[in-house]
Amino acid sequence: MNACSGRVEVLRGETWGTVCDAYWDLKDAAVVCNHLHCGKALSAPVGAFFGQGTGMIWNDVNECRGNEMRLNECLIASWGQHQCTHDRDASVICSDDISVRLVNGGSRCAGRVEVYYNGSWGTVCDDGWDLTDAHVVCKEMNCGFAVNATVSSWFGQGAGPIWMDNLNCSTNKSALWKCLSRRWGDNDCIHKEDAGVICSEHRDIRLVNGTNPCQGRLEVFFNGTWGTVCSDSFGIENAQVVCSQLNCSSAISVVDKDTFGEGTGPIWLDDIRCRFEDSLLWQCPSSNWGQHNCRHQEDVGIICSEFRPPKHRVDWVKMNKVVDSFRHDYGNYVAVVRPSEWKTTTTSVMWRAFSESPKRGTGFGNSVADLCVLIHRS
């Protein structure tokens, strides 16, 4: 629900009220879309589609032609007289139902900017893209302020239409679609120019200076900067939250700066005490961000057990024919790899390939009596 879709509410005097869905149709919805400068009416949902309102129900009979600019220009039964309840509140979805999301950034507050318009998700070109434009996105997403306006598909290339180009936002805009730009879909760009944003509320964690991503000095990204975590009160329960968040299985130990070295920059967190229900480090009770009595000599390090894929029984079996496809469905089995590829392909890679998108259908070669790896579904 946004400025161009939702439950219809009408202000009369100083009181907001809803509209009953009796006789509610696309012509009535078109008037609302016209009034809101939201394009054409795509749908006129009934039955409190966007939830029930409260307070007054202003009317239950609308006879609009569809070209009126406001509902009060339509032929309407007496205001405030109706036989409706709020479970029949009328709604509207306009063609300019516009939403914004951030993709591939690791959180809802960082990523490639994608805009939902006219029924499709598309991207924004980085021509003229700057921190002011990015700030509007962060504000619209309730993600604080922009710390980086990325260009050149920093978060990967999108797909579909490129909806917006040559944006020129001002700091007082509350939504990206309100900024000056070319017409929707009018651009001279390719997806290699997709724009992105990193907002101040984006948070991330990593382990650095270890021999693999599942061990190292704990660092947290906050307010646009990587910083460290103080070892005060940092126990194995906190480490387990970090390991789980990084998909690194269980926590083995908590270590000091002698193992992974001292960090630099801010010390973001201190006195962390994670609880059983916490799944993200910043959900754990702690001191306020940036408040501590520590030095980098107290930076905490963590050693987690490495990530391993789910255990599934692996069998070597004789096959009458060799499976050419890297992923092939056999009901309770999935053929993963040709025998000739086995020496250079680990089981974890094979399992990941299968679990992402197993193919169904044929795909056999002509060789016979060859070995093939099969992984059980369960």
GUDOZA-60690 format. One record per residue (C-alpha): y, z, x; residue in three letters; residue number from 0. Coordinates in Angstrom, 2 decimals, padded with zeros to 5 digits, always signed. Layout:
! residues N
+---------+---------+---------+-----+-----+
:       y :       z :       x :  aa :   i :
+---------+---------+---------+-----+-----+
:       Y :       Z :       X : ALA : NUM :
...
+---------+---------+---------+-----+-----+
***
This chain:
! residues 378
+---------+---------+---------+-----+-----+
:       y :       z :       x :  aa :   i :
+---------+---------+---------+-----+-----+
: +000.00 : +000.00 : +000.00 : MET :   0 :
: +003.42 : -001.00 : +001.41 : ASN :   1 :
: +006.76 : -002.44 : +000.28 : ALA :   2 :
: +005.07 : -005.47 : -001.30 : CYS :   3 :
: +002.02 : -003.95 : -002.95 : SER :   4 :
: +001.29 : -000.79 : -004.85 : GLY :   5 :
: +001.76 : +001.10 : -008.09 : ARG :   6 :
: +004.81 : -000.08 : -010.03 : VAL :   7 :
: +007.42 : +002.62 : -010.53 : GLU :   8 :
: +010.79 : +002.23 : -012.24 : VAL :   9 :
: +013.90 : +004.36 : -011.73 : LEU :  10 :
: +015.85 : +005.12 : -014.90 : ARG :  11 :
: +018.82 : +007.39 : -014.41 : GLY :  12 :
: +017.57 : +009.85 : -011.81 : GLU :  13 :
: +013.93 : +009.79 : -012.85 : THR :  14 :
: +011.09 : +007.68 : -011.49 : TRP :  15 :
: +008.30 : +006.72 : -013.87 : GLY :  16 :
: +005.30 : +004.39 : -014.02 : THR :  17 :
: +004.49 : +001.38 : -016.21 : VAL :  18 :
: +001.47 : +001.21 : -018.50 : CYS :  19 :
: -000.95 : -001.68 : -017.94 : ASP :  20 :
: -001.10 : -002.70 : -021.61 : ALA :  21 :
: -000.31 : -006.44 : -021.69 : TYR :  22 :
: +000.41 : -006.30 : -017.95 : TRP :  23 :
: -000.16 : -009.72 : -016.36 : ASP :  24 :
: +000.90 : -012.05 : -013.52 : LEU :  25 :
: +004.19 : -012.94 : -015.21 : LYS :  26 :
: +005.18 : -009.29 : -015.26 : ASP :  27 :
: +004.01 : -008.88 : -011.67 : ALA :  28 :
: +006.04 : -011.95 : -010.63 : ALA :  29 :
: +009.22 : -010.26 : -011.80 : VAL :  30 :
: +008.46 : -007.23 : -009.64 : VAL :  31 :
: +007.76 : -009.43 : -006.60 : CYS :  32 :
: +011.01 : -011.33 : -007.18 : ASN :  33 :
: +012.94 : -008.10 : -007.47 : HIS :  34 :
: +011.47 : -006.79 : -004.19 : LEU :  35 :
: +011.90 : -010.12 : -002.36 : HIS :  36 :
: +008.16 : -010.11 : -001.74 : CYS :  37 :
: +007.24 : -013.69 : -002.52 : GLY :  38 :
: +004.83 : -014.64 : -005.28 : LYS :  39 :
: +002.59 : -012.39 : -007.35 : ALA :  40 :
: -001.00 : -012.68 : -006.18 : LEU :  41 :
: -002.50 : -010.07 : -008.48 : SER :  42 :
: -001.57 : -007.69 : -011.28 : ALA :  43 :
: -004.10 : -004.84 : -010.92 : PRO :  44 :
: -004.58 : -002.44 : -013.81 : VAL :  45 :
: -006.31 : +000.91 : -014.25 : GLY :  46 :
: -004.28 : +002.81 : -011.63 : ALA :  47 :
: -005.60 : +000.52 : -008.89 : PHE :  48 :
: -003.36 : +002.22 : -006.30 : PHE :  49 :
: -003.83 : +005.71 : -007.67 : GLY :  50 :
: -002.31 : +007.60 : -010.56 : GLN :  51 :
: +001.37 : +008.44 : -010.65 : GLY :  52 :
: +003.00 : +011.55 : -012.07 : THR :  53 :
: +005.82 : +012.29 : -014.48 : GLY :  54 :
: +007.20 : +009.77 : -016.94 : MET :  55 :
: +005.45 : +006.62 : -018.15 : ILE :  56 :
: +008.38 : +004.43 : -019.11 : TRP :  57 :
: +006.86 : +001.66 : -021.22 : ASN :  58 :
: +003.59 : +000.04 : -022.26 : ASP :  59 :
: +004.60 : -003.43 : -023.53 : VAL :  60 :
: +006.17 : -006.00 : -021.19 : ASN :  61 :
: +006.80 : -009.57 : -022.28 : GLU :  62 :
: +008.21 : -011.26 : -019.18 : CYS :  63 :
: +008.53 : -015.01 : -018.71 : ARG :  64 :
: +008.15 : -014.60 : -014.95 : GLY :  65 :
: +011.59 : -015.89 : -013.91 : ASN :  66 :
: +013.50 : -012.68 : -014.56 : GLU :  67 :
: +014.85 : -010.82 : -011.53 : MET :  68 :
: +014.22 : -007.31 : -012.89 : ARG :  69 :
: +011.82 : -005.73 : -015.37 : LEU :  70 :
: +014.68 : -004.49 : -017.54 : ASN :  71 :
: +015.59 : -008.15 : -018.20 : GLU :  72 :
: +012.23 : -008.66 : -019.94 : CYS :  73 :
: +011.49 : -007.99 : -023.58 : LEU :  74 :
: +010.24 : -004.42 : -023.42 : ILE :  75 :
: +009.22 : -001.87 : -026.01 : ALA :  76 :
: +011.34 : +001.25 : -026.22 : SER :  77 :
: +011.65 : +003.03 : -022.90 : TRP :  78 :
: +009.67 : +006.25 : -022.77 : GLY :  79 :
: +007.63 : +005.51 : -025.90 : GLN :  80 :
: +004.00 : +004.71 : -025.18 : HIS :  81 :
: +000.41 : +005.63 : -025.88 : GLN :  82 :
: -000.72 : +005.57 : -022.24 : CYS :  83 :
: -001.97 : +007.99 : -019.62 : THR :  84 :
: -001.58 : +007.69 : -015.87 : HIS :  85 :
: -005.10 : +006.34 : -015.45 : ASP :  86 :
: -003.61 : +003.09 : -016.81 : ARG :  87 :
: -000.69 : +002.79 : -014.39 : ASP :  88 :
: +000.13 : -000.85 : -013.59 : ALA :  89 :
: +000.23 : -002.27 : -010.05 : SER :  90 :
: +001.16 : -005.42 : -008.20 : VAL :  91 :
: +000.13 : -007.30 : -005.04 : ILE :  92 :
: +002.69 : -009.84 : -003.78 : CYS :  93 :
: +002.19 : -012.70 : -001.32 : SER :  94 :
: +004.43 : -010.97 : +001.19 : ASP :  95 :
: +002.16 : -007.94 : +001.28 : ASP :  96 :
: +002.73 : -007.29 : +004.96 : ILE :  97 :
: +000.97 : -004.81 : +007.23 : SER :  98 :
: +000.94 : -004.21 : +010.98 : VAL :  99 :
: -001.87 : -002.96 : +013.22 : ARG : 100 :
: -002.49 : -002.59 : +016.97 : LEU : 101 :
: -005.80 : -003.93 : +018.30 : VAL : 102 :
: -007.87 : -003.48 : +021.48 : ASN : 103 :
: -005.67 : -000.72 : +022.93 : GLY : 104 :
: -008.08 : +002.19 : +022.63 : GLY : 105 :
: -006.12 : +003.94 : +019.89 : SER : 106 :
: -004.10 : +003.06 : +016.81 : ARG : 107 :
: -000.92 : +003.48 : +018.89 : CYS : 108 :
: -001.54 : +000.78 : +021.50 : ALA : 109 :
: -002.78 : -002.79 : +021.48 : GLY : 110 :
: -002.16 : -006.36 : +020.50 : ARG : 111 :
: +000.32 : -006.59 : +017.61 : VAL : 112 :
: -001.28 : -008.12 : +014.53 : GLU : 113 :
: +000.48 : -008.78 : +011.23 : VAL : 114 :
: -001.15 : -009.21 : +007.84 : TYR : 115 :
: +000.72 : -011.83 : +005.83 : TYR : 116 :
: -000.21 : -014.18 : +003.00 : ASN : 117 :
: -003.80 : -012.94 : +003.00 : GLY : 118 :
: -004.52 : -013.35 : +006.75 : SER : 119 :
: -004.24 : -011.31 : +009.93 : TRP : 120 :
: -002.33 : -013.09 : +012.70 : GLY : 121 :
: -000.48 : -012.33 : +015.92 : THR : 122 :
: +003.08 : -012.21 : +017.27 : VAL : 123 :
: +004.33 : -014.50 : +020.06 : CYS : 124 :
: +005.85 : -012.84 : +023.12 : ASP : 125 :
: +008.88 : -015.18 : +023.25 : ASP : 126 :
: +011.83 : -012.77 : +023.44 : GLY : 127 :
: +009.52 : -009.79 : +022.94 : TRP : 128 :
: +011.12 : -006.63 : +024.30 : ASP : 129 :
: +011.18 : -002.83 : +023.97 : LEU : 130 :
: +013.48 : -002.95 : +020.94 : THR : 131 :
: +010.99 : -005.10 : +019.04 : ASP : 132 :
: +008.11 : -002.91 : +020.24 : ALA : 133 :
: +010.00 : +000.22 : +019.15 : HIS : 134 :
: +010.13 : -001.05 : +015.57 : VAL : 135 :
: +006.33 : -001.45 : +015.60 : VAL : 136 :
: +005.82 : +002.07 : +016.97 : CYS : 137 :
: +008.15 : +003.49 : +014.33 : LYS : 138 :
: +006.39 : +001.57 : +011.57 : GLU : 139 :
: +003.02 : +002.87 : +012.81 : MET : 140 :
: +004.29 : +006.47 : +013.11 : ASN : 141 :
: +003.43 : +006.32 : +016.82 : CYS : 142 :
: +006.65 : +007.61 : +018.36 : GLY : 143 :
: +008.67 : +005.25 : +020.53 : PHE : 144 :
: +007.71 : +002.22 : +022.63 : ALA : 145 :
: +006.98 : +002.84 : +026.30 : VAL : 146 :
: +005.85 : -000.72 : +027.05 : ASN : 147 :
: +006.24 : -004.12 : +025.35 : ALA : 148 :
: +003.34 : -006.12 : +026.78 : THR : 149 :
: +003.23 : -009.92 : +026.98 : VAL : 150 :
: +000.79 : -012.69 : +027.93 : SER : 151 :
: -002.07 : -011.31 : +025.79 : SER : 152 :
: -002.26 : -008.09 : +027.81 : TRP : 153 :
: -004.69 : -006.69 : +025.23 : PHE : 154 :
: -006.65 : -009.92 : +024.90 : GLY : 155 :
: -006.09 : -013.03 : +022.84 : GLN : 156 :
: -006.10 : -012.84 : +019.08 : GLY : 157 :
: -007.23 : -015.43 : +016.59 : ALA : 158 :
: -005.91 : -017.05 : +013.45 : GLY : 159 :
: -002.26 : -017.84 : +012.77 : PRO : 160 :
: +000.62 : -016.81 : +015.01 : ILE : 161 :
: +002.84 : -015.45 : +012.28 : TRP : 162 :
: +006.02 : -014.44 : +014.12 : MET : 163 :
: +008.03 : -015.86 : +017.04 : ASP : 164 :
: +011.43 : -015.27 : +018.65 : ASN : 165 :
: +011.80 : -011.82 : +017.14 : LEU : 166 :
: +015.20 : -010.17 : +017.44 : ASN : 167 :
: +014.90 : -006.64 : +016.06 : CYS : 168 :
: +017.61 : -004.04 : +015.94 : SER : 169 :
: +016.82 : -000.37 : +016.47 : THR : 170 :
: +017.57 : +000.56 : +012.86 : ASN : 171 :
: +014.83 : -001.64 : +011.39 : LYS : 172 :
: +011.96 : +000.26 : +009.81 : SER : 173 :
: +009.42 : -002.59 : +009.72 : ALA : 174 :
: +008.70 : -005.63 : +011.86 : LEU : 175 :
: +008.91 : -008.06 : +008.94 : TRP : 176 :
: +012.55 : -007.03 : +008.40 : LYS : 177 :
: +013.58 : -008.29 : +011.86 : CYS : 178 :
: +015.22 : -011.65 : +012.44 : LEU : 179 :
: +012.72 : -014.30 : +013.55 : SER : 180 :
: +011.61 : -017.83 : +012.90 : ARG : 181 :
: +010.07 : -018.59 : +009.54 : ARG : 182 :
: +006.57 : -017.24 : +008.99 : TRP : 183 :
: +004.06 : -019.30 : +010.98 : GLY : 184 :
: +006.74 : -021.42 : +012.69 : ASP : 185 :
: +006.17 : -021.14 : +016.45 : ASN : 186 :
: +005.57 : -023.08 : +019.67 : ASP : 187 :
: +003.06 : -020.60 : +021.09 : CYS : 188 :
: -000.62 : -020.19 : +021.89 : ILE : 189 :
: -002.66 : -017.01 : +021.78 : HIS : 190 :
: -002.24 : -016.53 : +025.53 : LYS : 191 :
: +001.27 : -015.41 : +024.55 : GLU : 192 :
: +000.22 : -012.71 : +022.10 : ASP : 193 :
: +002.53 : -009.68 : +022.21 : ALA : 194 :
: +001.39 : -006.08 : +022.52 : GLY : 195 :
: +002.73 : -002.53 : +022.42 : VAL : 196 :
: +002.05 : +000.82 : +024.02 : ILE : 197 :
: +003.66 : +003.64 : +022.03 : CYS : 198 :
: +004.46 : +007.15 : +023.20 : SER : 199 :
: +001.81 : +008.66 : +020.91 : GLU : 200 :
: -000.95 : +006.60 : +022.53 : HIS : 201 :
: -003.35 : +008.92 : +024.33 : ARG : 202 :
: -006.28 : +008.17 : +026.58 : ASP : 203 :
: -008.44 : +009.87 : +029.20 : ILE : 204 :
: -010.23 : +008.79 : +032.35 : ARG : 205 :
: -012.13 : +010.22 : +035.32 : LEU : 206 :
: -010.92 : +008.94 : +038.71 : VAL : 207 :
: -012.03 : +009.08 : +042.36 : ASN : 208 :
: -015.70 : +009.45 : +041.46 : GLY : 209 :
: -018.53 : +007.08 : +042.29 : THR : 210 :
: -018.73 : +005.94 : +038.66 : ASN : 211 :
: -016.63 : +006.22 : +035.45 : PRO : 212 :
: -018.52 : +009.35 : +034.40 : CYS : 213 :
: -017.30 : +011.62 : +037.19 : GLN : 214 :
: -013.95 : +012.32 : +038.78 : GLY : 215 :
: -010.59 : +014.03 : +038.42 : ARG : 216 :
: -009.64 : +014.27 : +034.76 : LEU : 217 :
: -006.47 : +012.35 : +033.89 : GLU : 218 :
: -004.75 : +012.03 : +030.53 : VAL : 219 :
: -002.39 : +009.28 : +029.39 : PHE : 220 :
: +000.48 : +010.62 : +027.29 : PHE : 221 :
: +004.09 : +009.62 : +026.69 : ASN : 222 :
: +003.56 : +006.48 : +028.76 : GLY : 223 :
: +002.35 : +008.26 : +031.90 : THR : 224 :
: -000.98 : +009.28 : +033.43 : TRP : 225 :
: -001.14 : +012.95 : +034.37 : GLY : 226 :
: -003.69 : +015.63 : +035.16 : THR : 227 :
: -005.21 : +018.71 : +033.52 : VAL : 228 :
: -005.06 : +022.23 : +034.94 : CYS : 229 :
: -008.36 : +024.00 : +035.65 : SER : 230 :
: -007.17 : +027.31 : +034.10 : ASP : 231 :
: -009.78 : +028.38 : +031.53 : SER : 232 :
: -011.42 : +024.94 : +031.73 : PHE : 233 :
: -015.11 : +025.51 : +030.99 : GLY : 234 :
: -018.18 : +023.43 : +030.38 : ILE : 235 :
: -017.39 : +023.29 : +026.65 : GLU : 236 :
: -014.18 : +021.41 : +027.43 : ASN : 237 :
: -016.04 : +019.14 : +029.84 : ALA : 238 :
: -018.56 : +018.27 : +027.13 : GLN : 239 :
: -015.77 : +017.03 : +024.85 : VAL : 240 :
: -014.49 : +014.81 : +027.67 : VAL : 241 :
: -017.94 : +013.45 : +028.50 : CYS : 242 :
: -018.68 : +012.66 : +024.87 : SER : 243 :
: -015.28 : +011.01 : +024.44 : GLN : 244 :
: -016.04 : +008.78 : +027.45 : LEU : 245 :
: -019.58 : +007.95 : +026.23 : ASN : 246 :
: -020.97 : +009.68 : +029.30 : CYS : 247 :
: -023.66 : +011.81 : +027.68 : SER : 248 :
: -023.69 : +015.51 : +028.67 : SER : 249 :
: -021.47 : +017.53 : +030.99 : ALA : 250 :
: -023.14 : +018.66 : +034.22 : ILE : 251 :
: -020.38 : +020.64 : +035.95 : SER : 252 :
: -016.67 : +021.41 : +036.25 : VAL : 253 :
: -015.30 : +021.06 : +039.79 : VAL : 254 :
: -012.00 : +021.62 : +041.62 : ASP : 255 :
: -009.66 : +019.41 : +043.65 : LYS : 256 :
: -011.86 : +019.63 : +046.76 : ASP : 257 :
: -014.32 : +017.26 : +045.09 : THR : 258 :
: -012.09 : +014.50 : +043.70 : PHE : 259 :
: -008.70 : +015.22 : +045.27 : GLY : 260 :
: -005.29 : +016.13 : +043.89 : GLU : 261 :
: -003.51 : +013.98 : +041.35 : GLY : 262 :
: +000.16 : +013.11 : +041.00 : THR : 263 :
: +002.69 : +013.00 : +038.20 : GLY : 264 :
: +002.87 : +015.44 : +035.29 : PRO : 265 :
: +000.28 : +018.11 : +034.56 : ILE : 266 :
: -000.10 : +017.44 : +030.88 : TRP : 267 :
: -002.47 : +020.14 : +029.64 : LEU : 268 :
: -003.26 : +023.76 : +030.50 : ASP : 269 :
: -005.31 : +026.59 : +029.00 : ASP : 270 :
: -007.57 : +024.28 : +026.99 : ILE : 271 :
: -010.21 : +025.93 : +024.81 : ARG : 272 :
: -012.29 : +023.37 : +022.95 : CYS : 273 :
: -014.25 : +024.24 : +019.83 : ARG : 274 :
: -017.56 : +022.90 : +018.55 : PHE : 275 :
: -015.88 : +020.61 : +016.01 : GLU : 276 :
: -013.46 : +018.98 : +018.50 : ASP : 277 :
: -014.33 : +015.38 : +019.42 : SER : 278 :
: -011.14 : +014.47 : +021.31 : LEU : 279 :
: -009.58 : +016.49 : +024.14 : LEU : 280 :
: -006.18 : +016.66 : +022.43 : TRP : 281 :
: -007.76 : +018.19 : +019.34 : GLN : 282 :
: -008.60 : +021.29 : +021.39 : CYS : 283 :
: -006.18 : +024.25 : +021.31 : PRO : 284 :
: -004.05 : +024.35 : +024.47 : SER : 285 :
: -000.56 : +024.99 : +025.73 : SER : 286 :
: +002.09 : +022.51 : +024.61 : ASN : 287 :
: +002.04 : +019.12 : +026.33 : TRP : 288 :
: +003.61 : +019.42 : +029.77 : GLY : 289 :
: +003.86 : +023.23 : +029.68 : GLN : 290 :
: +001.82 : +024.95 : +032.42 : HIS : 291 :
: +001.96 : +027.33 : +035.39 : ASN : 292 :
: -000.15 : +025.13 : +037.67 : CYS : 293 :
: +000.05 : +022.92 : +040.76 : ARG : 294 :
: -001.97 : +019.81 : +041.50 : HIS : 295 :
: -004.20 : +021.96 : +043.69 : GLN : 296 :
: -005.61 : +023.18 : +040.38 : GLU : 297 :
: -006.40 : +019.72 : +038.94 : ASP : 298 :
: -009.75 : +019.84 : +037.21 : VAL : 299 :
: -012.64 : +017.48 : +037.88 : GLY : 300 :
: -015.74 : +016.78 : +035.80 : ILE : 301 :
: -019.21 : +015.45 : +036.49 : ILE : 302 :
: -021.01 : +013.99 : +033.48 : CYS : 303 :
: -024.46 : +012.49 : +033.30 : SER : 304 :
: -024.12 : +008.71 : +033.28 : GLU : 305 :
: -024.26 : +006.67 : +030.12 : PHE : 306 :
: -027.71 : +005.49 : +029.16 : ARG : 307 :
: -028.56 : +003.27 : +026.19 : PRO : 308 :
: -030.77 : +004.60 : +023.37 : PRO : 309 :
: -034.40 : +004.89 : +024.44 : LYS : 310 :
: -036.67 : +002.25 : +022.99 : HIS : 311 :
: -040.25 : +001.50 : +023.99 : ARG : 312 :
: -040.53 : -001.55 : +026.22 : VAL : 313 :
: -043.75 : -003.56 : +026.31 : ASP : 314 :
: -044.96 : -006.41 : +028.49 : TRP : 315 :
: -047.01 : -008.69 : +026.28 : VAL : 316 :
: -048.65 : -012.08 : +026.51 : LYS : 317 :
: -046.87 : -014.72 : +024.46 : MET : 318 :
: -048.09 : -018.18 : +023.58 : ASN : 319 :
: -044.62 : -019.53 : +024.09 : LYS : 320 :
: -041.56 : -018.50 : +026.08 : VAL : 321 :
: -038.49 : -017.33 : +024.23 : VAL : 322 :
: -035.47 : -019.35 : +025.34 : ASP : 323 :
: -032.89 : -017.41 : +023.36 : SER : 324 :
: -031.43 : -014.29 : +024.95 : PHE : 325 :
: -031.72 : -012.57 : +021.57 : ARG : 326 :
: -034.48 : -013.44 : +019.13 : HIS : 327 :
: -035.69 : -011.56 : +016.07 : ASP : 328 :
: -039.43 : -010.92 : +015.55 : TYR : 329 :
: -039.31 : -008.42 : +012.70 : GLY : 330 :
: -040.21 : -005.14 : +014.39 : ASN : 331 :
: -039.62 : -006.61 : +017.84 : TYR : 332 :
: -036.77 : -008.38 : +019.54 : VAL : 333 :
: -037.42 : -010.71 : +022.46 : ALA : 334 :
: -034.62 : -010.04 : +024.89 : VAL : 335 :
: -035.01 : -012.04 : +028.08 : VAL : 336 :
: -037.04 : -014.75 : +029.76 : ARG : 337 :
: -039.40 : -013.46 : +032.47 : PRO : 338 :
: -037.55 : -015.46 : +035.12 : SER : 339 :
: -034.37 : -013.51 : +034.30 : GLU : 340 :
: -035.99 : -010.09 : +034.42 : TRP : 341 :
: -035.27 : -009.43 : +038.10 : LYS : 342 :
: -031.52 : -009.79 : +037.62 : THR : 343 :
: -031.16 : -008.27 : +034.17 : THR : 344 :
: -031.31 : -004.54 : +033.54 : THR : 345 :
: -032.78 : -003.03 : +030.43 : THR : 346 :
: -029.40 : -001.56 : +029.44 : SER : 347 :
: -027.71 : -004.97 : +029.57 : VAL : 348 :
: -030.51 : -006.46 : +027.51 : MET : 349 :
: -030.33 : -003.74 : +024.92 : TRP : 350 :
: -026.55 : -004.11 : +024.67 : ARG : 351 :
: -026.94 : -007.85 : +024.19 : ALA : 352 :
: -029.43 : -007.31 : +021.40 : PHE : 353 :
: -027.54 : -004.54 : +019.62 : SER : 354 :
: -024.30 : -006.52 : +019.47 : GLU : 355 :
: -025.57 : -009.54 : +017.59 : SER : 356 :
: -029.30 : -010.37 : +017.37 : PRO : 357 :
: -029.92 : -013.98 : +016.42 : LYS : 358 :
: -032.39 : -014.97 : +013.76 : ARG : 359 :
: -034.36 : -018.17 : +013.70 : GLY : 360 :
: -036.16 : -020.40 : +016.16 : THR : 361 :
: -035.58 : -020.87 : +019.85 : GLY : 362 :
: -038.87 : -021.46 : +021.61 : PHE : 363 :
: -039.50 : -023.38 : +024.79 : GLY : 364 :
: -042.64 : -025.29 : +025.68 : ASN : 365 :
: -044.20 : -023.07 : +028.38 : SER : 366 :
: -047.33 : -021.14 : +027.50 : VAL : 367 :
: -049.05 : -017.90 : +028.49 : ALA : 368 :
: -045.90 : -016.43 : +030.00 : ASP : 369 :
: -044.70 : -012.83 : +029.99 : LEU : 370 :
: -041.79 : -011.76 : +027.82 : CYS : 371 :
: -040.05 : -008.42 : +027.32 : VAL : 372 :
: -040.04 : -007.04 : +023.81 : LEU : 373 :
: -037.99 : -004.03 : +022.73 : ILE : 374 :
: -039.07 : -002.10 : +019.67 : HIS : 375 :
: -036.49 : -001.62 : +016.92 : ARG : 376 :
: -037.65 : +001.97 : +016.45 : SER : 377 :
+---------+---------+---------+-----+-----+
***
